[in-house]
């Protein structure tokens, strides 16, 4: 252990290996403190929660101990991020740099989900049996591009194909567990997925994202032999504040009209030109597919009728509604799906090749899963789950989704993650609330671990002014939006744009935009508004390049956004970011706390809002030379007993009462 701590100082310290290679490198004691804590936890087989402020350099602080451990033990360390940006930073920038700097060689591999890789066998099958499935010009061109690309690509990954192919096309040729023959496949020796998996199996560091990590987690629980990742005992979770949300997503069940349509189309498309039944000349089965289509339409029509009877109305962003009763509609789709299941079983029994059996069996499993998931949704067989409906419209397709979501994943995470692995390092800039980790640890079921709070090396006292305007109405008062609009305009005049204005609802954002945009236009300040046509990345690019502009955004702009320098001189938060209490999952979590005699506001709503508040604050200062003002228009930060907890969770700054 002492050897490793000494190595860390030699790499990260003043005059160390990194300082000799990086012009302008500045030693950060906070980074070394975190690195030493990570190394100690890994070598002691303990879990560690560490919050590290902006500018600490978290990635080097966990990469170096991970490399040491992997080389010492000859075992891999898995490193998981939530965003693609951070994943790409690790694999394309930080790790290659360390491979040049460190004296001992090490290997790293990026693990992607199986569906990112093309299956040569599925492509051949599509070209032979299902080409007629695609007849529009765009579809034909997409398929032609893939046929050309497969002969020149090195890794066979979708990311290597630009522009990205249509989902409907790629879904037919992507590597897929259900359709995989493994070593028995005629294209196994040249399989892109298994080549990538071999690289991952040999790597010292395995870089993944949270979604792949939990996809592997779910598979590993059901069948260890079906796991995506090799066996591992050490895990580092960056952006760990997403841990509960990702675990919740992967332990949820979803049943939708889009999912049913994809399955039925794969058996026989609506034009009757292609599909499994056409391929195997089971023309008598086409009637069963059409019958299932009719019953599926009836099934989802009855669900929408139930929503109408409940008084649920679409306000432009779809409908979200809790389902409080089992069997709220009759299951009319089970019988036709059962008939299709029987027909598929007969086809499989009659198949003469292993390839054909595999293809039919994949459809058979999907049919069983559809029946099972629909039964769960209607009969409410899973305890401690909340059942709910969400509707939305994308283009001309109206989507109806039934969901079953676990109310709490803490026991599941503790049993299948924290108790299984020797050491897990969890880090983020936003894990603590009111200077402790109680809330984070409670939500994820972590009872025993080391803890570390590492402050930022930035001088926030000199770099940031926090403004809290006086005499603002309560945010629940109808006069608040008008008062907030006036304040926002004043601050944007002061900084001549160069600001993020962060909202908690689309409605208020749109109202403020309509009121304020003409005034800003006269001042020569351009406004980029979320949902106005530009993608998130395009908005950020335009904002960075247009120094006299302002960006209006909601939830997705509160975190994971990095704008440095003069382009961002102000962040204005309109309301304290409390979760909407009417969402079915939030409602269920609040009710669960109430039922055990707890205080939902103090135990759930407040700490969630504090973490979100810290994320919004974190957009402002990204380097040691950034300066700016952070504005909170919500008077509750001064008038309510809990208001101080928001400010206590930020680094010490100069506070200005306007």
C-alpha positions as CSV (number, residue, x, y, z in Angstrom):
1,X,0.0,0.0,0.0
2,X,2.8,2.5,0.9
3,X,4.4,1.7,-2.4
4,X,1.3,2.7,-4.3
5,X,0.8,5.9,-2.3
6,X,4.4,6.8,-3.1
7,X,3.7,6.0,-6.8
8,X,0.7,8.3,-6.7
9,X,2.8,11.2,-5.4
10,X,5.4,10.6,-8.0
11,X,2.8,10.8,-10.7
12,X,0.4,13.5,-9.4
13,X,2.8,15.5,-7.2
14,X,4.8,18.7,-8.0
15,X,7.5,17.7,-10.4
16,X,5.9,14.3,-11.0
17,X,5.5,12.4,-14.2
18,X,2.3,14.3,-15.3
19,X,3.9,17.7,-14.4
20,X,6.8,16.9,-16.7
21,X,4.6,16.0,-19.6
22,X,1.8,18.6,-19.3
23,X,2.8,22.3,-19.9
24,X,1.2,24.5,-17.2
25,X,0.3,21.6,-15.0
26,X,-0.6,22.7,-11.4
27,X,-0.5,20.3,-8.5
28,X,-3.9,19.8,-6.8
29,X,-3.7,18.5,-3.2
30,X,-7.4,17.5,-3.5
31,X,-6.6,15.2,-6.4
32,X,-3.9,13.4,-4.6
33,X,-6.1,13.1,-1.5
34,X,-8.8,11.5,-3.5
35,X,-6.3,9.2,-5.3
36,X,-4.9,8.0,-2.0
37,X,-8.4,7.3,-0.7
38,X,-9.3,5.3,-3.8
39,X,-6.1,3.3,-3.6
40,X,-6.6,2.5,0.1
41,X,-10.3,1.4,-0.4
42,X,-9.4,-0.8,-3.4
43,X,-6.5,-2.5,-1.7
44,X,-8.6,-3.0,1.5
45,X,-11.6,-4.4,-0.3
46,X,-13.9,-1.6,1.0
47,X,-16.5,0.6,-0.7
48,X,-15.9,4.3,-0.9
49,X,-18.2,7.3,-1.6
50,X,-16.3,10.4,-2.6
51,X,-17.7,13.8,-3.7
52,X,-15.0,15.8,-5.5
53,X,-15.7,19.4,-6.5
54,X,-15.3,20.8,-10.0
55,X,-11.6,21.0,-11.1
56,X,-10.3,18.2,-8.8
57,X,-9.5,16.0,-11.7
58,X,-11.4,12.9,-10.6
59,X,-10.6,10.8,-13.6
60,X,-6.8,10.7,-12.9
61,X,-7.5,10.3,-9.2
62,X,-9.3,7.0,-9.8
63,X,-7.5,5.8,-13.0
64,X,-4.1,5.6,-11.4
65,X,-5.1,3.4,-8.4
66,X,-7.2,1.3,-10.8
67,X,-4.2,0.7,-13.0
68,X,-2.0,-0.2,-10.0
69,X,-4.6,-2.7,-8.8
70,X,-5.2,-4.3,-12.2
71,X,-1.5,-4.8,-12.8
72,X,-0.9,-6.1,-9.2
73,X,-3.8,-8.6,-9.1
74,X,-4.0,-9.4,-12.9
75,X,-7.7,-8.7,-12.6
76,X,-9.8,-6.2,-14.5
77,X,-11.2,-3.0,-13.0
78,X,-14.5,-1.9,-14.5
79,X,-15.0,1.9,-14.8
80,X,-18.6,3.1,-15.5
81,X,-19.8,6.5,-16.6
82,X,-23.3,7.9,-17.2
83,X,-22.5,10.1,-20.2
84,X,-20.9,9.3,-23.5
85,X,-18.9,12.5,-23.2
86,X,-17.1,11.3,-20.1
87,X,-16.6,7.8,-21.6
88,X,-15.0,9.3,-24.7
89,X,-12.8,11.5,-22.5
90,X,-11.5,8.5,-20.7
91,X,-10.9,6.2,-23.7
92,X,-9.7,8.9,-26.2
93,X,-7.8,11.3,-23.9
94,X,-7.0,10.4,-20.3
95,X,-6.1,6.8,-20.8
96,X,-3.9,7.3,-23.9
97,X,-2.1,10.1,-22.0
98,X,-1.4,7.8,-19.0
99,X,-0.3,5.0,-21.3
100,X,2.4,7.4,-22.6
101,X,3.4,8.7,-19.1
102,X,3.4,5.7,-16.9
103,X,6.4,3.3,-17.0
104,X,4.4,0.1,-16.8
105,X,2.3,-0.7,-19.9
106,X,-1.4,-1.4,-19.3
107,X,-4.4,-2.1,-21.6
108,X,-7.9,-0.6,-21.7
109,X,-11.0,-1.4,-23.8
110,X,-14.3,0.2,-24.3
111,X,-17.2,-2.3,-23.8
112,X,-20.3,-1.6,-25.9
113,X,-23.7,-3.3,-25.9
114,X,-24.1,-6.2,-28.3
115,X,-26.6,-4.2,-30.4
116,X,-23.8,-1.8,-31.4
117,X,-22.2,-4.4,-33.6
118,X,-23.3,-5.7,-37.0
119,X,-24.0,-9.5,-37.3
120,X,-22.7,-10.7,-40.7
121,X,-25.0,-13.7,-40.5
122,X,-28.1,-11.5,-39.9
123,X,-27.1,-9.2,-42.7
124,X,-26.8,-12.2,-45.1
125,X,-30.2,-13.5,-43.8
126,X,-31.8,-10.1,-44.4
127,X,-30.5,-9.8,-47.9
128,X,-31.6,-13.3,-48.7
129,X,-35.0,-13.5,-47.1
130,X,-36.3,-10.1,-45.9
131,X,-35.0,-7.5,-48.4
132,X,-38.5,-6.8,-49.5
133,X,-39.3,-5.6,-46.0
134,X,-37.7,-2.2,-47.0
135,X,-39.0,-0.5,-50.1
136,X,-38.7,3.2,-49.6
137,X,-35.8,5.1,-51.2
138,X,-34.3,6.0,-47.8
139,X,-34.5,2.4,-46.5
140,X,-33.0,1.0,-49.7
141,X,-30.1,3.6,-49.5
142,X,-29.5,2.8,-45.8
143,X,-29.3,-0.9,-46.5
144,X,-26.9,-0.3,-49.5
145,X,-24.6,1.8,-47.3
146,X,-24.4,-1.0,-44.7
147,X,-23.6,-3.6,-47.5
148,X,-20.7,-1.4,-48.7
149,X,-19.5,-0.5,-45.2
150,X,-19.3,-4.1,-43.9
151,X,-16.4,-4.8,-46.3
152,X,-14.3,-1.9,-45.1
153,X,-15.1,-1.4,-41.4
154,X,-12.5,-2.6,-38.9
155,X,-14.7,-2.9,-35.8
156,X,-18.2,-3.3,-37.2
157,X,-19.6,-0.9,-34.7
158,X,-22.5,1.4,-35.5
159,X,-20.4,4.3,-34.4
160,X,-18.1,3.7,-37.3
161,X,-20.9,4.2,-39.8
162,X,-21.7,7.8,-40.7
163,X,-24.4,9.0,-41.0
164,X,-26.0,6.7,-38.5
165,X,-28.4,4.1,-40.1
166,X,-32.1,4.1,-39.5
167,X,-33.2,2.1,-36.4
168,X,-35.5,-0.1,-38.4
169,X,-32.6,-1.2,-40.7
170,X,-30.0,-1.5,-38.0
171,X,-32.3,-3.5,-35.7
172,X,-32.5,-6.2,-38.4
173,X,-28.7,-6.7,-38.8
174,X,-27.4,-5.9,-35.3
175,X,-25.8,-8.7,-33.2
176,X,-28.5,-10.1,-30.9
177,X,-28.3,-12.7,-28.1
178,X,-31.5,-14.5,-29.2
179,X,-30.2,-14.9,-32.7
180,X,-26.6,-15.9,-31.9
181,X,-25.2,-19.3,-32.7
182,X,-21.8,-18.5,-31.1
183,X,-19.0,-20.9,-32.1
184,X,-21.5,-22.8,-34.3
185,X,-22.1,-19.7,-36.4
186,X,-20.4,-19.8,-39.9
187,X,-19.2,-16.2,-39.4
188,X,-17.9,-16.7,-35.9
189,X,-14.2,-16.3,-36.8
190,X,-14.9,-12.9,-38.3
191,X,-17.7,-11.8,-35.9
192,X,-17.3,-8.2,-34.9
193,X,-18.9,-8.6,-31.5
194,X,-16.8,-11.6,-30.4
195,X,-13.6,-9.9,-31.5
196,X,-14.6,-6.9,-29.4
197,X,-15.5,-9.1,-26.5
198,X,-12.1,-10.8,-26.7
199,X,-10.4,-7.4,-26.4
200,X,-12.5,-6.6,-23.4
201,X,-11.7,-9.9,-21.8
202,X,-8.0,-9.2,-22.0
203,X,-8.1,-5.6,-20.8
204,X,-6.8,-4.3,-17.5
205,X,-9.4,-1.5,-17.5
206,X,-12.9,-2.0,-18.9
207,X,-14.7,1.2,-19.7
208,X,-18.5,1.0,-19.8
209,X,-21.6,3.2,-19.3
210,X,-24.1,2.7,-16.6
211,X,-26.7,1.3,-19.0
212,X,-24.4,-1.5,-20.1
213,X,-23.3,-2.1,-16.6
214,X,-26.8,-2.7,-15.4
215,X,-27.8,-4.7,-18.5
216,X,-25.0,-7.0,-17.5
217,X,-26.2,-6.9,-13.9
218,X,-29.7,-8.0,-14.9
219,X,-28.4,-10.8,-17.2
220,X,-25.9,-12.0,-14.5
221,X,-28.6,-12.3,-11.9
222,X,-30.7,-14.5,-14.2
223,X,-27.9,-16.5,-15.8
224,X,-24.2,-15.9,-15.1
225,X,-23.2,-17.5,-18.4
226,X,-25.2,-14.9,-20.3
227,X,-23.2,-12.0,-18.8
228,X,-21.9,-9.3,-21.1
229,X,-18.8,-8.5,-19.1
230,X,-16.1,-10.8,-17.8
231,X,-16.0,-11.6,-14.1
232,X,-14.8,-8.7,-12.0
233,X,-14.5,-7.8,-8.4
234,X,-13.6,-4.1,-8.6
235,X,-15.9,-1.3,-9.9
236,X,-15.6,2.5,-10.2
237,X,-18.8,4.4,-10.7
238,X,-18.2,8.0,-12.0
239,X,-21.3,10.2,-12.2
240,X,-22.6,8.0,-9.4
241,X,-25.6,10.2,-8.6
242,X,-27.3,8.4,-11.5
243,X,-26.9,5.0,-9.8
244,X,-30.4,4.7,-8.4
245,X,-32.2,6.0,-11.5
246,X,-30.3,3.5,-13.8
247,X,-30.9,0.6,-11.5
248,X,-34.6,1.5,-11.4
249,X,-34.8,1.6,-15.2
250,X,-33.2,-1.9,-15.5
251,X,-35.5,-3.5,-12.9
252,X,-38.6,-2.0,-14.5
253,X,-40.9,-3.7,-17.1
254,X,-42.3,-1.9,-20.1
255,X,-45.1,-3.0,-22.5
256,X,-45.9,-0.7,-25.4
257,X,-47.9,-0.7,-28.7
258,X,-44.6,0.0,-30.4
259,X,-43.1,-3.2,-29.0
260,X,-46.1,-5.2,-30.1
261,X,-46.0,-3.7,-33.5
262,X,-42.3,-4.5,-34.0
263,X,-42.9,-8.2,-33.0
264,X,-45.9,-8.6,-35.3
265,X,-44.1,-6.9,-38.2
266,X,-41.2,-9.3,-37.7
267,X,-43.5,-12.2,-38.3
268,X,-45.2,-10.6,-41.3
269,X,-45.1,-7.0,-42.3
270,X,-48.4,-5.2,-43.0
271,X,-47.8,-5.5,-46.8
272,X,-47.3,-9.3,-46.5
273,X,-44.0,-9.1,-48.4
274,X,-41.6,-10.2,-45.7
275,X,-41.2,-11.6,-42.2
276,X,-40.6,-14.9,-40.5
277,X,-43.8,-16.5,-41.7
278,X,-43.2,-15.4,-45.3
279,X,-39.6,-16.7,-45.1
280,X,-40.8,-20.2,-44.0
281,X,-43.8,-20.1,-46.3
282,X,-46.2,-20.5,-43.3
283,X,-48.9,-18.5,-45.1
284,X,-51.6,-20.0,-43.0
285,X,-50.1,-18.1,-40.0
286,X,-50.6,-14.7,-41.6
287,X,-54.2,-14.7,-40.5
288,X,-53.1,-15.2,-36.9
289,X,-50.8,-12.1,-37.2
290,X,-53.6,-10.0,-38.6
291,X,-55.9,-11.2,-35.8
292,X,-53.3,-10.3,-33.3
293,X,-53.0,-6.8,-34.8
294,X,-56.7,-6.3,-34.5
295,X,-56.7,-7.4,-30.9
296,X,-53.7,-5.3,-30.1
297,X,-55.5,-2.2,-31.4
298,X,-58.5,-3.2,-29.3
299,X,-56.2,-3.7,-26.2
300,X,-54.6,-0.2,-26.5
301,X,-57.9,1.4,-27.4
302,X,-59.4,0.1,-24.2
303,X,-56.4,1.4,-22.2
304,X,-56.9,4.9,-23.8
305,X,-60.6,4.8,-23.0
306,X,-59.8,3.9,-19.4
307,X,-57.5,7.0,-19.3
308,X,-60.3,9.2,-20.6
309,X,-62.7,7.8,-17.9
310,X,-60.0,8.7,-15.3
311,X,-60.1,12.3,-16.5
312,X,-56.5,12.2,-17.8
313,X,-56.0,14.9,-20.5
314,X,-53.1,15.5,-22.9
315,X,-51.7,19.0,-22.3
316,X,-49.3,18.7,-25.2
317,X,-46.6,16.5,-23.6
318,X,-48.6,13.3,-23.3
319,X,-50.4,11.7,-20.3
320,X,-48.9,10.1,-17.3
321,X,-51.3,8.2,-15.0
322,X,-50.9,5.8,-12.1
323,X,-52.8,2.4,-12.3
324,X,-54.2,1.7,-8.9
325,X,-56.2,-1.4,-9.7
326,X,-55.4,-4.8,-11.1
327,X,-57.1,-5.9,-14.3
328,X,-58.2,-2.4,-15.0
329,X,-58.9,-3.5,-18.6
330,X,-59.6,-7.0,-20.0
331,X,-56.6,-8.9,-21.5
332,X,-57.8,-9.5,-25.1
333,X,-54.3,-9.8,-26.5
334,X,-53.2,-12.9,-24.6
335,X,-55.2,-15.4,-26.7
336,X,-53.9,-14.3,-30.1
337,X,-50.4,-14.2,-28.8
338,X,-50.9,-17.7,-27.4
339,X,-51.9,-18.9,-30.9
340,X,-48.8,-17.3,-32.4
341,X,-46.7,-18.9,-29.7
342,X,-48.1,-22.4,-30.6
343,X,-47.5,-21.8,-34.3
344,X,-43.9,-20.7,-33.7
345,X,-43.3,-23.8,-31.6
346,X,-44.6,-25.9,-34.5
347,X,-42.3,-24.1,-36.9
348,X,-39.3,-24.6,-34.7
349,X,-40.0,-28.4,-34.3
350,X,-40.2,-28.6,-38.1
351,X,-37.1,-26.6,-38.9
352,X,-34.3,-28.6,-40.5
353,X,-31.3,-26.5,-39.8
354,X,-29.8,-25.1,-36.6
355,X,-29.8,-21.6,-38.1
356,X,-33.5,-21.8,-38.8
357,X,-34.3,-23.1,-35.3
358,X,-32.3,-20.3,-33.8
359,X,-34.2,-17.7,-35.8
360,X,-37.6,-19.1,-34.9
361,X,-36.6,-19.6,-31.3
362,X,-35.7,-15.9,-30.9
363,X,-39.2,-15.0,-32.0
364,X,-40.7,-17.6,-29.7
365,X,-38.9,-16.1,-26.7
366,X,-40.1,-12.6,-27.6
367,X,-43.7,-13.9,-27.9
368,X,-43.5,-15.5,-24.4
369,X,-42.0,-12.3,-23.0
370,X,-44.8,-10.2,-24.4
371,X,-47.4,-12.4,-22.9
372,X,-45.7,-12.5,-19.6
373,X,-45.1,-8.8,-19.4
374,X,-48.7,-7.9,-20.3
375,X,-49.9,-10.3,-17.7
376,X,-47.7,-8.6,-15.1
377,X,-49.0,-5.2,-16.1
378,X,-52.6,-6.1,-15.8
379,X,-52.6,-8.5,-12.8
380,X,-50.0,-6.5,-10.7
381,X,-48.1,-9.6,-9.7
382,X,-44.9,-7.8,-8.6
383,X,-45.1,-6.5,-5.0
384,X,-43.6,-3.1,-4.2
385,X,-43.9,-1.9,-7.8
386,X,-45.8,1.1,-9.0
387,X,-47.9,0.5,-12.2
388,X,-48.4,3.4,-14.6
389,X,-49.2,4.6,-18.1
390,X,-47.4,7.1,-20.3
391,X,-48.6,8.3,-23.7
392,X,-46.7,10.4,-26.2
393,X,-46.7,11.3,-29.9
394,X,-43.6,11.1,-32.1
395,X,-44.3,12.3,-35.6
396,X,-47.5,10.5,-36.6
397,X,-47.1,7.6,-34.3
398,X,-49.0,7.8,-30.9
399,X,-47.1,5.7,-28.3
400,X,-48.8,4.1,-25.3
401,X,-46.5,2.5,-22.7
402,X,-47.5,0.5,-19.6
403,X,-44.7,0.5,-17.0
404,X,-44.1,-1.4,-13.8
405,X,-41.4,0.3,-11.7
406,X,-39.8,-0.7,-8.4
407,X,-40.5,1.9,-5.7
408,X,-37.2,1.3,-4.0
409,X,-34.1,-0.5,-5.4
410,X,-31.9,-0.3,-2.2
411,X,-32.3,-3.9,-1.2
412,X,-31.7,-5.1,-4.7
413,X,-28.6,-3.1,-5.1
414,X,-27.2,-4.1,-1.7
415,X,-27.8,-7.8,-2.4
416,X,-26.7,-8.0,-6.0
417,X,-24.0,-5.3,-6.2
418,X,-22.5,-4.2,-2.9
419,X,-22.5,-7.6,-1.3
420,X,-21.2,-9.3,-4.5
421,X,-18.2,-7.1,-5.3
422,X,-15.1,-6.6,-3.2
423,X,-14.7,-2.8,-3.7
424,X,-16.9,-0.2,-5.4
425,X,-15.7,3.4,-5.7
426,X,-18.6,5.9,-6.2
427,X,-17.8,9.5,-7.2
428,X,-19.4,12.6,-8.5
429,X,-19.4,16.3,-7.9
430,X,-23.0,16.0,-6.4
431,X,-23.5,13.2,-3.9
432,X,-23.6,15.0,-0.5
433,X,-26.6,16.9,0.9
434,X,-25.9,19.3,3.8
435,X,-22.3,18.0,3.9
436,X,-23.1,14.3,4.4
437,X,-23.9,11.2,2.3
438,X,-26.8,9.9,4.4
439,X,-29.4,10.4,1.7
440,X,-27.3,8.9,-1.2
441,X,-26.3,5.9,0.8
442,X,-29.9,5.3,2.0
443,X,-31.4,5.4,-1.5
444,X,-28.9,2.9,-2.9
445,X,-28.9,0.5,0.1
446,X,-25.2,1.1,1.1
447,X,-24.7,0.5,4.8
448,X,-21.0,0.2,5.3
449,X,-18.4,2.3,3.4
450,X,-15.7,4.9,3.6
451,X,-16.6,8.5,2.9
452,X,-14.7,11.5,1.6
453,X,-15.7,15.1,0.8
454,X,-13.0,16.8,-1.4
455,X,-13.5,20.5,-2.0
456,X,-12.7,22.2,-5.3
457,X,-9.3,23.8,-5.9
458,X,-11.2,26.8,-7.4
459,X,-11.4,30.0,-5.3
460,X,-15.2,30.4,-5.4
461,X,-15.1,33.3,-2.8
462,X,-13.4,35.4,-5.5
463,X,-14.9,33.8,-8.6
464,X,-18.6,33.7,-7.8
465,X,-21.3,36.1,-6.5
466,X,-24.5,34.5,-5.4
467,X,-27.5,36.9,-5.9
468,X,-30.8,36.4,-4.0
469,X,-33.3,39.1,-5.0
470,X,-35.4,40.5,-2.2
471,X,-39.2,40.8,-2.2
472,X,-39.9,38.0,-4.7
473,X,-43.4,36.4,-4.5
474,X,-43.6,32.8,-3.3
475,X,-43.1,30.5,-6.4
476,X,-46.5,29.0,-5.9
477,X,-48.1,32.5,-6.2
478,X,-49.4,33.4,-9.7
479,X,-47.5,36.7,-9.5
480,X,-44.2,34.8,-9.4
481,X,-43.8,34.4,-13.2
482,X,-44.2,38.1,-13.9
483,X,-41.8,39.1,-11.1
484,X,-39.3,36.4,-12.3
485,X,-39.5,37.7,-15.9
486,X,-38.6,41.2,-14.8
487,X,-35.7,40.0,-12.7
488,X,-34.4,37.7,-15.5
489,X,-34.5,40.7,-18.0
490,X,-32.5,42.9,-15.5
491,X,-29.8,40.3,-15.0
492,X,-29.5,39.5,-18.7
493,X,-29.1,43.3,-19.4
494,X,-26.4,43.3,-16.7
495,X,-24.3,40.5,-18.3
496,X,-25.5,41.2,-21.9
497,X,-26.6,37.6,-22.2
498,X,-23.9,35.1,-21.6
499,X,-26.3,33.2,-19.3
500,X,-28.1,29.9,-18.7
501,X,-31.7,30.4,-17.4
502,X,-32.7,27.1,-15.9
503,X,-36.4,26.3,-15.4
504,X,-38.2,23.4,-13.7
505,X,-41.1,23.4,-16.2
506,X,-41.6,23.9,-19.9
507,X,-44.7,26.0,-19.2
508,X,-42.9,28.7,-17.3
509,X,-40.0,28.6,-19.7
510,X,-42.3,29.2,-22.6
511,X,-44.2,32.0,-20.8
512,X,-41.0,33.9,-19.9
513,X,-39.5,33.4,-23.4
514,X,-42.6,34.9,-25.1
515,X,-42.5,37.9,-22.8
516,X,-38.8,38.6,-22.8
517,X,-37.6,37.6,-26.3
518,X,-38.6,40.8,-28.1
519,X,-36.7,43.0,-25.5
520,X,-33.6,40.8,-25.8
521,X,-33.7,41.0,-29.5
522,X,-33.7,44.8,-29.4
523,X,-30.6,44.5,-27.1
524,X,-28.9,42.3,-29.6
525,X,-29.1,39.2,-27.4
526,X,-30.1,36.0,-29.1
527,X,-32.1,33.4,-27.2
528,X,-31.8,29.7,-27.6
529,X,-34.8,27.8,-26.1
530,X,-34.9,24.1,-25.5
531,X,-37.6,22.4,-27.6
532,X,-37.5,25.1,-30.4
533,X,-36.0,22.8,-33.0
534,X,-32.3,22.7,-32.3
535,X,-30.8,19.6,-30.6
536,X,-29.1,19.9,-27.2
537,X,-25.6,19.6,-28.7
538,X,-26.5,22.1,-31.5
539,X,-27.8,24.6,-29.0
540,X,-24.6,24.4,-26.9
541,X,-22.4,24.8,-30.0
542,X,-24.4,27.9,-31.1
543,X,-24.4,29.3,-27.5
544,X,-20.6,28.9,-27.2
545,X,-19.9,30.6,-30.5
546,X,-22.4,33.5,-30.0
547,X,-21.0,35.3,-27.0
548,X,-24.0,37.6,-26.6
549,X,-26.6,35.0,-26.3
550,X,-28.7,33.3,-23.6
551,X,-29.9,29.7,-23.3
552,X,-33.3,28.8,-21.8
553,X,-33.3,25.2,-20.6
554,X,-35.1,22.7,-18.4
555,X,-33.9,19.5,-16.7
556,X,-31.3,18.2,-19.2
557,X,-29.3,21.4,-19.0
558,X,-29.0,21.3,-15.2
559,X,-26.1,18.9,-15.5
560,X,-23.5,17.4,-17.9
561,X,-23.0,20.8,-19.7
562,X,-19.5,22.3,-19.9
563,X,-19.3,25.9,-21.2
564,X,-16.0,27.6,-20.3
565,X,-14.9,31.2,-20.4
566,X,-16.8,34.4,-21.1
567,X,-19.6,32.7,-23.0
568,X,-21.2,31.7,-19.7
569,X,-21.0,34.5,-17.1
570,X,-24.3,33.9,-15.3
571,X,-26.6,31.0,-14.3
572,X,-30.1,32.0,-13.2
573,X,-32.2,29.4,-11.4
574,X,-35.9,30.3,-11.5
575,X,-37.2,27.9,-8.8
576,X,-35.7,25.5,-6.4
577,X,-35.8,22.1,-8.3
578,X,-38.2,20.1,-6.2
579,X,-39.5,17.0,-8.0
580,X,-43.1,17.1,-9.4
581,X,-45.0,15.3,-6.7
582,X,-47.7,14.0,-9.1
583,X,-45.4,11.6,-11.1
584,X,-46.4,8.0,-10.3
585,X,-42.9,6.9,-9.2
586,X,-42.4,10.0,-7.0
587,X,-45.9,9.6,-5.5
588,X,-45.2,5.9,-4.7
589,X,-41.9,6.8,-3.0
590,X,-43.4,9.5,-0.9
591,X,-46.2,7.1,0.1
592,X,-43.8,4.4,1.1
593,X,-41.9,6.8,3.4
594,X,-45.2,8.0,4.9
595,X,-46.3,4.4,5.6
596,X,-43.2,3.7,7.6
597,X,-43.7,6.9,9.6
598,X,-41.0,9.0,8.0
599,X,-41.0,12.6,6.7
600,X,-41.1,12.5,2.9
601,X,-40.1,16.1,2.5
602,X,-37.0,15.9,4.7
603,X,-36.0,12.4,3.7
604,X,-36.7,12.6,-0.1
605,X,-37.9,15.8,-1.6
606,X,-35.4,18.2,0.0
607,X,-32.2,16.2,-0.6
608,X,-33.3,15.5,-4.2
609,X,-33.7,19.2,-4.7
610,X,-30.4,20.0,-3.1
611,X,-28.5,17.6,-5.4
612,X,-30.2,19.2,-8.4
613,X,-29.5,22.7,-7.1
614,X,-25.8,21.8,-6.8
615,X,-25.8,20.5,-10.4
616,X,-27.2,23.8,-11.7
617,X,-24.6,25.7,-9.7
618,X,-21.9,23.5,-11.2
619,X,-22.6,24.8,-14.7
620,X,-21.1,28.3,-13.9
621,X,-17.4,27.7,-12.9
622,X,-15.5,25.2,-15.0
623,X,-11.9,26.6,-14.8
624,X,-9.8,28.6,-12.3
625,X,-10.2,31.7,-14.5
626,X,-14.0,31.6,-14.9
627,X,-16.0,34.2,-13.0
628,X,-19.7,34.9,-12.8
629,X,-22.9,35.4,-10.9
630,X,-25.3,32.7,-9.7
631,X,-28.9,33.9,-9.3
632,X,-31.6,32.2,-7.3
633,X,-35.1,33.8,-7.8
634,X,-36.8,31.5,-5.3
635,X,-37.4,33.4,-2.1
636,X,-37.8,30.1,-0.1
637,X,-34.0,29.9,0.0
638,X,-34.3,32.8,2.5
639,X,-37.7,32.5,4.0
640,X,-38.0,28.7,4.7
641,X,-36.3,26.8,7.5
642,X,-34.7,24.5,5.0
643,X,-33.4,27.3,2.8
644,X,-29.9,27.3,4.4
645,X,-29.4,23.7,3.5
646,X,-29.2,24.7,-0.2
647,X,-26.6,27.4,0.4
648,X,-24.7,25.2,2.9
649,X,-24.3,22.6,0.1
650,X,-22.4,25.0,-2.1
651,X,-18.8,26.1,-1.7
652,X,-18.3,29.3,0.3
653,X,-19.2,32.3,-2.0
654,X,-19.9,36.0,-1.7
655,X,-23.7,36.4,-1.2
656,X,-25.3,39.6,-2.5
657,X,-28.9,40.4,-1.4
658,X,-30.4,42.5,-4.2
